[in-house]
Amino acid sequence: VNTCTFKKKTYDIAGPTIQSFEQIFKIILSVKNRKRFLIPIPFFIAKVMAFFFEFFPKPPLTRDQVTLLKVDSVSAKGYQNLKTHVKNPSSLQTIAPTYL
């Protein structure tokens, strides 16, 4: 779920499809024309890794990010709200090439 503030208001907005983190990552890799081997890591191990990464100047992963990945960000009314503010909302697959 994404929220954006506009004129000091907060809106609950979301895209037209529900996708897992793995699906989003695969879309990004496809757009960038890259191949990566994805290894699922248990949250406990990710949290330990993130603890050590946080000592880096620009950590690739933080404990807060691991915590956020534990919770699905799904919105029941987000797509309807998006359609009231965006004429033709697009899916990630459609829009990603223009951003990446």
Protein Blocks (a to p, Z undefined) as FASTA:
>chain_A
ZZddeehiacddddfbdcdfklmmmmmmmmnopacddddddfklmmmmmmmmmmpmbacb
dfklmmmmmpccddfklmmmmmmmpmbacdfklmmmmmZZ
